[in-house]
Amino acid sequence: MITCFIRYEIDPFKKEKFADYARAWGQAIPRCGADLIGYFGPHEGSATTAYGLYNIENLAAYEAYRARLAEDPLGRENYEFAKRERFILKEDRIFLKNMSLPHGAFVKP
């Protein structure tokens, strides 16, 4: 299992546009085969940094997922929305492996 971390630099005056974009991926990404962890936008601190994270089996599964996403009606619409509204200024993607597994049980203080 690998995790795709997408770091976005967004226009701070268009945070709501990014939120709409994130909600659309909340529907399209799981439907196309990736385990979405979530999209995260500015709350406190930087007003221009946002993230998207999802798990996928391996890079071959990622390539197949990307092809499905490009053919998905909501996926295509969301790509076009981002291009049209220009709220994403920069996008970087990296694939990481969780090195801390297995985790212990969560203890609530």
ZINOR-V203745 format. One line per field, one symbol per residue. ss: DSSP state (@ for helix, = for strand, . for the rest). phi: phi as a letter, one per 20 degrees, with the letter a starting at -180 (. if undefined). burial: + if it has 16 or more other C-alpha atoms within 10 Angstrom, else -. A space follows every 50 residues. Layout:
BEGIN
ss->???
phi->???
burial->???
END
This chain:
BEGIN
ss->.=========.@@@@@@@@@@@@@@@@@@@@...======........== ======..@@@@@@@@@@@@@.@@@@@@@@@@@@@..=========.... .........
phi->.cdeddddddffecgfffffgffffgeffffeodefeqdcdgccngecdb cccbebgaffffffffffffefgfffffgfgfffeleeebcccbdcdfee feefffdff
burial->-++++++++++---+-+++-++--+--++--+++-+--++++-----+++ ++++++-----+--++-++--+-++--+--+-----++------------ ---------
END
